[in-house]
Amino acid sequence: MASTTQVLLPGDTIPTSALPTPNNPKKPLTLGPGLRHIPPSTIVASIAGSLSTDNKKNAAWVEYNSGRYTPSANDLVIATILTSTADTFNCTLTPHTPTTSLPHLSFENATRKTRPQLPPHSLVYARIVSAPRDSPVELTCVDPSTGKSEGLGPLKGGMLFPVSLGMARRLLAGKKGGVMVLEGLAEKMGFEVAVGRNGVVWVDGGSVKNTLGIGRALQEVDREGLGERGQRKVVERVLRGL
């Protein structure tokens, strides 16, 4: 279970006692956004925020509010195809981040003959493989351990809705994030959703009306900072309008 342990400022050193205690001692420590490893064993904060840990995943990261997305390894993102070269797609994550690289063969069962044909402005749901400071961020649409897409890949149809980075993190956290509006809507209607850590949500409700209703509901919860009671009212209003 994720838990917040202390407030950090940039440059603060993280004590060993504050790091997660993994259920599996052999599982390597994963550092998420806001933390940096200085060899051999020092971990420091690179941004201000609250230190959060997850013992099950043996992961640590800094929760923070920011208006600009900073790519980090393992983030799930929604990327927009800009151009295609002989071997890669050049993509954008936000107007403020450099172009990222998505190899043509980073799709399930892709070969040089069967690789997807994605024209400019196509959307893909991807995971960040690495985010080095001195070279382009690399994306993938497969789980490296299985070679399967695991829900990643081209997003066809639907619409994109911008949300705050904090809302994106809450949605990706599932029930721990405290957002129940999608769960409430799903009891009465079917739809598909993909959440990008880069502050966008892709929604396909099967029709323009349903898609707009779901996307705008998410944005209202985000904008108004609604709790459970407020979210239930939003769900009821959306369902009445269908």
Buried (B, 14 or more C-beta within 10 A) or exposed (E): EBEEBEEBEEEBEBEEEBBBEBEEEEBEBBBBBBBBEEEEEEBBBBBBBBBBBBBEBBBBBBBBEBEEBBBBBBBBBBBBBBEBEEEBBBBBBBEEBEBBBBBBBBBBEBEEEEBBEBEEEBBBBBBBBBBEEEEBBBBBBBBEEEEEBEEBBBBEEBBBBBBBBBBBBBBBBEEEBEBBBBEBBEEEBEBBBBBBBBBBBBBBBEEEEBBBBBBBBBBBBBEEEBEEEBBBEBBEEBBEEE
